[in-house]
Amino acid sequence: MMQIESQAPKVRFPVLNLGFRPFFALAAIWAVVAVGLWLGFFVLGWPFPASGLSPIAWHAHEMVFGYALAVIAGFLLTAVRNWTQVQTPWGLPLLGLALLWLVARAGVLGWGLLPPWLGMGAEALFIALLVLAVAWPVIRVRQWGQLPIVLKLLLFLPASLAWYAGLLGWLEDGERIGLYSGFYLVLALIFNMGRRVIPFFIERGVDDPDAALKNCTLVDRSNLLLFLAMAVIDVFVGGSWAVGLLALVLAVLNAVRLWGWHHPELWQKPLLWVLYLGYAWLVVGFVLLALGRFGLISPLLAVHAFAYGGIGMMTLGMMARVSLGHTGRNVFQPPAMLTPVFGLLMLGAVVRVFLPMVAPDGYRLWIALSQILWMLAFAGFAWRYLPMLWQARVDGRWG
């Protein structure tokens, strides 16, 4: 760590020191803005500015390739620097990456008003440069075990291009293929990183020096292979029953994994239970996916169990913890406001996923309420964390 710190130059704005700073800030702000716009378009009837693109398609794309990919960028640019001890983009190159991400957001929202190559080109270039920024340190120090992560990140590029190709009429069913490919890639990275960090954080976060959580190699390998098979079948082959059966098996495997990670003291630590409950939502997502593929419920309920509950809570929890640690603050004494923030997001996931099942007549009300709860959660996070992300580390170190 001292080696890369000694090589790290001083920059005028600390927000450009390390990848988590601008991208976590952008993700938090976009989580509020994009869902606020979605509330306006879907519930309040605001005119949608893009032409040739539906508001639903915009919303889905922006949650995957906008919000989620920003969190992934911030996390990996920071984590890879720690893993490899090789400096990742800082200063103007990091600013350039962030600006490409922003241009892509404008290009999609202004589809039909702005040149189509603007959003498509900016997003493709952003992903390509992000892959290079993550891959170069890994290759340089020959940490070949990290290459699966790099490969998953690389696959966002064809997924993004497929979505735009479908939108332009160049690829039949391209919008669905690109969107669900990106969605499953986000989940794959969540599973990958969750397996690494959740048991690690729990063992070191509880007040029990003898805490030793259970992991099973067979479960790990089976989960990886079966999830890959399910995603490929669902996106490229079809076959609702096959997807449903694989989803049920994956629900059991991940429930077993989650049970092995349980420690009673984690419920006293908000930075632990948010990740644990986020992972539990992924198990719920598999169950609902199976029910949806068997024709028993709406498939969108599974999507939002994965996205709102699983991805939402996992990413918010990771941003909260990583930001504390990498700004020199104590991760074992997080801000007190995180408990209500995480609680709002958990409540919003329940409203979005379960209330439409039990009271379908109030569907638009439940959507609006879940949107408001999501915005309140991320606005609370942004209010407390944006100053941390903008200012220098409190311990005087670089990063």
Secondary structure by P-SEA (a helix, b strand, c coil): caaaaaacccccccccccccaaaaaaaaaaaaaaaaaaaaacccccccccccccaaaaaaaaaaccaaaaaaaaaaaaaaaaaccccccccaaaaaaaaaaaaaaaaaaaccccccaaaaaaaaaaaaaaaaaaaaaaaaaccccaaaaaaaaaaaaaaaaaaaaaaaccccaaaaaaaaaaaaaaaaaaaaaaaccaaaaaaaccccccbbbbbbaaaaaaaaaaaaaaaaaacccccaaaaaaaaaaaaaaaaaaaaaaccccccccaaaaaaaaaaaaaaaaaaaaaaaaaccccaaaaaaaacccaaaaaaaaaaaaaaaaaacccccccccaaaaaaaaaaaaaaaacccccccccaaaaaaaaaaaaaaaaaaaaaaccaaaaaccccccccc
